[in-house]
């Protein structure tokens, strides 16, 4: 009788109105633009339900003509369902490893990126642009001026927070773009009152860490992941070679790293040699000695979590597949032995020490790191042409990025400013 009353009450709540279901399984024509559509619906002050583990993490919302029109314009598959069909979905969710998360407000998104960078220089920027999700860009001066508190979600462009200019010295230090970047970074450091780029970038990393501690959502890929933690660990140490700042490396800098300051990694050994491409032994496989298996043979597996008891990792791993194509980068993946014990591993290559996808808490906020440069460009090189996402609209790797963009909308939380 109690069960009957609960179902009857739910049916009354649903009412007789129709719903729009945006499926995220194999029938979806454009998974990436579906995320943009969900964000657009939120900007129209219409709530969206994210049905975790149901047909690849589908979206459900009230039926409005403008929502249907937006789906058609964006090429997003959708279905009109009635109250009985909606009730059937809720019953299926109740009986299985599924759950419903209410999305109420579109997150305000920022990308930390150097001036003049093009969308194809960064997979997240590319994904947001293709999915038509609004975002703003900011750079060092903006961060130091306190603008981070205005944003719910921050992505770090493939930045080098150690002040070593991406460790491109050996191959590119005479290239025009490298020389201009060095001048740009040095000018900014001086403007902000720092004697070197690495000193300024370390202070910047601390501001970003404080943003997360106060409730911000941080997402990073490739070299922005490990170089960020290296910068935090070297807070009071000169670990940059003299070719980068004109001063010698501090004696025994390798053994003076403070792992208590880092977010995700510990017990790593830095490599300050400017002639070696690798930052430390966090990266696996190492960039200076990569294991290139080829896109056809390189995959990583997503973990399955309890939707009802572990909604956060469940949201971040929503996909229409459980095995995702691997992709390389300056930081391709993370050595399992260098990850702090409390960090949640969400995707890994079970045949190697490589962890591809991880998540953690820092104070009131969270951070998520994804290894690799571009989910649809297996071995990305400097100067490679941009990825055309219209050819990869169902990309599982890009879906992981967009899960993170949508994640803050599922959690209303007051943050310190």
C-alpha positions as CSV (number, residue, x, y, z in Angstrom):
1,X,0.0,0.0,0.0
2,X,2.8,2.4,0.9
3,X,4.5,1.6,-2.4
4,X,1.3,2.3,-4.3
5,X,0.8,5.7,-2.5
6,X,4.5,6.7,-3.4
7,X,3.9,5.8,-7.0
8,X,0.6,7.7,-7.1
9,X,2.2,10.8,-5.5
10,X,5.0,10.7,-8.1
11,X,2.5,10.4,-10.8
12,X,0.6,13.4,-9.5
13,X,4.0,15.3,-9.4
14,X,4.7,14.4,-13.0
15,X,1.2,15.5,-14.0
16,X,-0.2,15.1,-17.5
17,X,2.4,17.2,-19.2
18,X,4.8,15.7,-21.7
19,X,8.6,15.6,-21.2
20,X,11.6,15.9,-23.5
21,X,14.1,13.1,-23.1
22,X,17.6,13.7,-24.6
23,X,19.1,10.2,-24.8
24,X,22.8,9.9,-24.4
25,X,23.2,6.3,-25.6
26,X,24.2,5.1,-29.1
27,X,21.1,6.6,-30.7
28,X,22.2,10.2,-29.9
29,X,23.4,11.9,-33.1
30,X,25.5,14.5,-31.4
31,X,26.5,13.8,-27.8
32,X,28.7,16.9,-27.5
33,X,26.0,19.4,-28.6
34,X,23.6,17.6,-26.2
35,X,25.6,19.0,-23.3
36,X,25.4,22.5,-24.8
37,X,21.7,22.0,-25.2
38,X,21.4,21.1,-21.5
39,X,23.3,24.2,-20.5
40,X,21.1,26.3,-22.8
41,X,18.0,25.0,-21.2
42,X,19.3,26.0,-17.8
43,X,20.0,29.5,-19.0
44,X,16.3,29.7,-19.9
45,X,15.4,29.0,-16.3
46,X,14.2,25.5,-17.0
47,X,15.4,22.7,-14.8
48,X,17.0,19.6,-16.3
49,X,17.2,16.2,-14.7
50,X,20.4,14.3,-15.4
51,X,19.5,10.6,-15.2
52,X,22.7,8.9,-14.2
53,X,23.4,5.5,-15.9
54,X,20.2,5.6,-17.8
55,X,20.8,5.3,-21.5
56,X,24.3,6.7,-21.2
57,X,23.4,9.5,-18.8
58,X,20.3,11.1,-20.5
59,X,18.7,14.4,-19.8
60,X,15.0,14.9,-19.0
61,X,13.2,18.2,-19.0
62,X,9.7,19.7,-19.4
63,X,8.4,19.9,-22.9
64,X,8.5,23.4,-24.4
65,X,8.4,24.3,-28.1
66,X,11.6,26.4,-27.8
67,X,13.5,23.4,-26.3
68,X,12.4,21.2,-29.2
69,X,13.4,23.9,-31.6
70,X,16.8,24.2,-30.0
71,X,17.4,20.5,-30.2
72,X,16.5,20.5,-33.9
73,X,18.7,23.5,-34.7
74,X,21.7,21.9,-32.9
75,X,21.1,18.5,-34.4
76,X,20.5,16.8,-31.1
77,X,18.3,13.7,-30.9
78,X,15.3,13.9,-28.5
79,X,12.2,12.1,-27.7
80,X,8.8,13.3,-26.5
81,X,7.5,11.1,-23.7
82,X,4.2,11.1,-21.8
83,X,3.6,10.8,-18.1
84,X,3.3,7.0,-18.2
85,X,6.6,6.7,-20.0
86,X,8.2,9.1,-17.5
87,X,7.0,7.1,-14.6
88,X,8.4,3.9,-16.2
89,X,11.8,5.6,-16.4
90,X,11.7,6.6,-12.7
91,X,10.7,3.1,-11.7
92,X,13.7,1.7,-13.7
93,X,16.0,4.2,-12.0
94,X,14.7,3.2,-8.6
95,X,15.3,-0.5,-9.3
96,X,18.8,-0.2,-10.8
97,X,22.2,1.4,-10.3
98,X,20.8,4.7,-11.5
99,X,19.8,8.0,-10.0
100,X,18.4,11.4,-10.9
101,X,20.4,14.6,-10.3
102,X,18.6,17.9,-10.6
103,X,20.4,20.6,-12.6
104,X,19.1,24.1,-11.7
105,X,21.5,26.7,-12.8
106,X,24.1,27.0,-15.6
107,X,27.6,27.3,-14.2
108,X,29.7,30.3,-15.0
109,X,32.8,29.0,-16.8
110,X,36.3,30.4,-17.1
111,X,39.3,29.1,-19.0
112,X,42.7,30.1,-17.9
113,X,44.5,30.6,-21.2
114,X,47.3,32.8,-22.6
115,X,46.1,35.8,-24.8
116,X,46.0,34.9,-28.5
117,X,45.5,31.2,-28.1
118,X,43.2,29.7,-30.7
119,X,40.3,27.3,-29.7
120,X,42.1,24.3,-31.2
121,X,45.1,24.8,-29.0
122,X,43.2,23.3,-26.1
123,X,40.7,20.4,-26.1
124,X,38.4,22.0,-23.5
125,X,38.2,25.3,-25.4
126,X,37.5,23.3,-28.5
127,X,34.7,21.3,-26.8
128,X,33.0,24.3,-25.4
129,X,33.2,26.2,-28.7
130,X,31.7,23.2,-30.6
131,X,29.0,22.5,-28.0
132,X,28.1,26.2,-27.9
133,X,28.6,26.5,-24.2
134,X,29.4,30.1,-23.1
135,X,32.7,30.7,-21.4
136,X,35.1,33.5,-20.6
137,X,38.9,33.6,-20.7
138,X,41.3,35.0,-18.1
139,X,45.0,35.2,-17.7
140,X,47.5,35.9,-14.9
141,X,46.6,39.6,-14.2
142,X,42.9,38.6,-14.0
143,X,43.7,35.9,-11.5
144,X,45.9,38.2,-9.3
145,X,43.1,40.8,-9.4
146,X,40.7,38.3,-7.7
147,X,38.3,37.5,-10.6
148,X,38.3,33.8,-9.9
149,X,35.6,34.2,-7.3
150,X,33.2,35.2,-10.0
151,X,33.3,31.7,-11.6
152,X,31.9,28.3,-10.6
153,X,34.2,26.3,-12.8
154,X,37.8,26.8,-14.0
155,X,39.8,25.0,-16.6
156,X,43.5,25.3,-16.9
157,X,44.9,25.5,-20.4
158,X,47.9,23.2,-21.1
159,X,50.0,25.5,-19.0
160,X,53.4,25.1,-17.4
161,X,53.1,26.3,-13.8
162,X,56.8,25.6,-13.1
163,X,58.1,28.6,-15.2
164,X,60.0,26.3,-17.6
165,X,58.0,27.3,-20.7
166,X,56.6,23.8,-21.3
167,X,60.1,22.3,-21.2
168,X,60.3,23.0,-25.0
169,X,63.8,24.5,-24.6
170,X,65.8,21.8,-26.4
171,X,63.8,21.7,-29.6
172,X,62.2,25.2,-29.8
173,X,64.1,27.8,-27.8
174,X,65.2,29.5,-31.0
175,X,61.7,29.4,-32.6
176,X,59.9,32.7,-32.9
177,X,56.8,31.6,-31.0
178,X,59.0,30.4,-28.0
179,X,60.9,33.6,-27.9
180,X,57.8,35.7,-28.0
181,X,56.1,33.6,-25.3
182,X,59.2,34.0,-23.0
183,X,59.1,37.8,-23.5
184,X,55.3,37.9,-22.8
185,X,55.7,35.8,-19.6
186,X,58.6,37.7,-18.3
187,X,56.9,41.0,-18.9
188,X,53.8,39.8,-17.0
189,X,55.9,38.5,-14.1
190,X,57.7,41.9,-13.8
191,X,54.3,43.8,-14.0
192,X,53.0,41.7,-11.1
193,X,56.1,42.4,-9.0
194,X,58.0,39.1,-9.3
195,X,61.7,38.6,-10.1
196,X,61.1,35.5,-12.3
197,X,58.4,33.7,-14.2
198,X,58.6,30.6,-12.0
199,X,58.1,32.7,-8.8
200,X,55.1,34.4,-10.3
201,X,53.6,31.1,-11.6
202,X,54.0,29.5,-8.1
203,X,52.1,32.4,-6.6
204,X,49.4,32.0,-9.3
205,X,49.1,28.3,-8.5
206,X,48.5,29.1,-4.9
207,X,45.7,31.5,-5.7
208,X,44.1,28.8,-7.8
209,X,44.5,26.3,-5.0
210,X,42.8,28.7,-2.7
211,X,39.9,29.1,-5.2
212,X,39.4,25.4,-5.1
213,X,39.6,25.3,-1.3
214,X,36.9,27.9,-1.1
215,X,34.5,25.9,-3.2
216,X,35.6,26.2,-6.8
217,X,35.6,23.4,-9.4
218,X,38.9,22.9,-11.1
219,X,39.5,20.8,-14.3
220,X,42.9,20.3,-16.0
221,X,44.4,18.2,-18.7
222,X,47.9,17.3,-20.0
223,X,50.8,19.3,-18.5
224,X,48.5,21.6,-16.5
225,X,47.9,18.7,-14.1
226,X,51.4,17.6,-12.9
227,X,53.1,21.0,-13.5
228,X,50.4,22.5,-11.2
229,X,51.3,20.1,-8.3
230,X,55.0,20.5,-9.0
231,X,54.6,24.3,-8.6
232,X,52.8,23.9,-5.3
233,X,55.4,21.5,-4.0
234,X,58.2,23.9,-5.0
235,X,56.5,26.8,-3.3
236,X,59.7,28.2,-1.6
237,X,62.3,26.5,-3.9
238,X,64.1,27.7,-7.0
239,X,63.7,24.5,-9.1
240,X,64.0,26.2,-12.5
241,X,67.3,25.9,-14.5
242,X,69.3,29.0,-15.1
243,X,68.4,29.0,-18.8
244,X,64.9,29.9,-17.7
245,X,65.5,32.5,-15.0
246,X,69.3,33.3,-15.0
247,X,69.8,31.9,-11.5
248,X,71.0,28.4,-10.5
249,X,68.7,25.7,-9.2
250,X,68.6,25.6,-5.4
251,X,71.0,23.0,-4.0
252,X,69.2,19.7,-3.4
253,X,65.9,21.1,-4.8
254,X,64.9,17.6,-5.9
255,X,64.7,16.5,-2.2
256,X,63.1,19.6,-0.8
257,X,59.7,19.3,-2.5
258,X,56.8,19.7,0.0
259,X,54.2,17.1,-0.9
260,X,51.8,18.4,1.8
261,X,51.1,21.3,-0.5
262,X,50.0,19.3,-3.6
263,X,46.5,18.3,-4.7
264,X,46.9,14.9,-6.2
265,X,50.5,13.7,-6.4
266,X,53.2,12.7,-3.9
267,X,56.7,11.3,-3.6
268,X,57.6,12.3,-7.2
269,X,61.0,13.2,-8.4
270,X,61.4,16.3,-10.6
271,X,63.7,16.5,-13.6
272,X,65.0,20.0,-13.9
273,X,67.3,19.3,-16.8
274,X,66.2,21.7,-19.6
275,X,67.3,19.3,-22.3
276,X,64.8,16.6,-21.1
277,X,61.2,17.1,-22.1
278,X,59.7,15.4,-19.0
279,X,58.8,17.4,-15.8
280,X,59.0,14.5,-13.3
281,X,58.2,10.8,-12.9
282,X,54.5,11.4,-12.5
283,X,53.8,11.1,-16.2
284,X,53.2,7.6,-17.6
285,X,54.4,6.7,-20.2
286,X,57.2,9.3,-19.9
287,X,57.2,11.9,-22.6
288,X,61.0,11.6,-23.1
289,X,60.6,7.9,-23.8
290,X,57.0,7.3,-24.9
291,X,55.4,4.0,-25.5
292,X,53.4,4.5,-28.7
293,X,51.0,1.7,-29.1
294,X,48.8,3.4,-31.7
295,X,45.2,4.6,-31.5
296,X,43.9,1.2,-32.4
297,X,45.5,-0.6,-29.5
298,X,45.5,2.1,-26.8
299,X,42.4,2.2,-24.5
300,X,41.5,2.9,-20.9
301,X,38.6,1.7,-18.8
302,X,36.1,3.8,-16.9
303,X,35.2,2.6,-13.4
304,X,31.6,2.0,-12.5
305,X,30.3,3.7,-9.4
306,X,27.1,3.5,-7.3
307,X,24.8,6.2,-8.7
308,X,22.8,6.4,-5.5
309,X,25.8,6.5,-3.1
310,X,28.6,8.0,-5.2
311,X,26.9,10.5,-7.4
312,X,29.9,12.7,-8.1
313,X,32.2,10.1,-9.8
314,X,29.1,8.7,-11.5
315,X,28.4,12.0,-13.0
316,X,32.0,12.5,-14.1
317,X,32.1,9.1,-15.8
318,X,28.8,9.2,-17.7
319,X,29.3,7.8,-21.2
320,X,27.8,5.5,-23.8
321,X,30.8,3.3,-23.6
322,X,32.9,1.9,-20.7
323,X,36.2,1.7,-22.6
324,X,37.7,4.9,-24.1
325,X,40.4,5.4,-26.8
326,X,43.7,6.5,-25.3
327,X,45.4,9.7,-26.4
328,X,48.8,11.0,-25.7
329,X,50.2,14.4,-24.5
330,X,53.1,16.0,-22.8
331,X,51.4,14.4,-19.7
332,X,49.7,11.3,-21.1
333,X,48.7,9.7,-17.8
334,X,49.6,9.5,-14.2
335,X,51.9,6.9,-12.5
336,X,49.7,5.1,-10.0
337,X,52.5,5.0,-7.5
338,X,52.7,8.8,-7.4
339,X,49.0,9.4,-6.7
340,X,47.9,10.2,-3.1
341,X,46.0,7.4,-1.4
342,X,42.8,9.4,-0.9
343,X,42.4,10.4,-4.6
344,X,39.6,8.7,-6.5
345,X,40.7,6.9,-9.6
346,X,38.0,7.0,-12.3
347,X,39.8,5.7,-15.4
348,X,42.9,3.6,-15.9
349,X,44.8,1.3,-18.2
350,X,44.6,-2.0,-16.2
351,X,47.6,-3.4,-18.1
352,X,50.1,-0.7,-17.1
353,X,50.7,1.7,-14.2
354,X,48.8,4.4,-16.1
355,X,45.9,6.2,-14.4
356,X,44.1,8.4,-17.0
357,X,41.3,10.1,-15.0
358,X,41.2,11.1,-11.3
359,X,39.2,13.2,-8.9
360,X,39.7,14.7,-5.5
361,X,38.5,17.1,-2.9
362,X,40.3,20.2,-1.6
363,X,38.6,22.0,1.2
364,X,35.1,22.9,0.0
365,X,35.9,22.4,-3.7
366,X,37.0,19.6,-6.1
367,X,39.5,19.0,-8.8
368,X,39.5,16.6,-11.7
369,X,42.6,15.7,-13.8
370,X,42.5,14.0,-17.2
371,X,45.7,12.9,-18.9
372,X,46.5,13.6,-22.6
373,X,46.1,16.5,-24.9
374,X,43.2,15.8,-27.4
375,X,40.9,12.8,-27.1
376,X,40.6,12.6,-30.9
377,X,44.2,13.3,-31.9
378,X,46.2,10.3,-30.6
379,X,49.7,11.7,-30.8
380,X,49.5,15.5,-30.9
381,X,52.5,17.6,-32.0
382,X,53.2,21.3,-32.0
383,X,51.8,22.8,-35.1
384,X,49.3,20.0,-35.8
385,X,46.1,21.1,-37.5
386,X,43.0,21.6,-35.4
387,X,40.6,18.7,-34.6
388,X,37.2,19.1,-36.4
389,X,34.7,18.0,-33.7
390,X,31.9,17.8,-36.3
391,X,33.7,14.6,-37.3
392,X,33.8,13.4,-33.7
393,X,30.4,14.5,-32.3
394,X,30.0,11.2,-30.4
395,X,33.5,11.2,-28.9
396,X,33.6,9.3,-25.5
397,X,36.8,11.2,-24.6
398,X,35.3,14.6,-25.2
399,X,32.2,13.5,-23.2
400,X,34.4,13.2,-20.1
401,X,35.4,16.8,-20.5
402,X,31.8,18.0,-20.8
403,X,30.7,15.9,-17.8
404,X,33.0,18.1,-15.8
405,X,31.6,21.3,-17.3
406,X,28.0,20.2,-16.3
407,X,29.0,18.9,-12.9
408,X,28.8,22.2,-11.0
409,X,25.2,22.7,-12.1
410,X,24.3,19.6,-10.1
411,X,25.4,21.0,-6.8
412,X,24.1,24.2,-5.2
413,X,26.7,25.5,-2.7
414,X,27.5,28.8,-1.3
415,X,31.2,29.7,-1.8
416,X,33.5,32.1,-0.1
417,X,34.6,35.1,-2.1
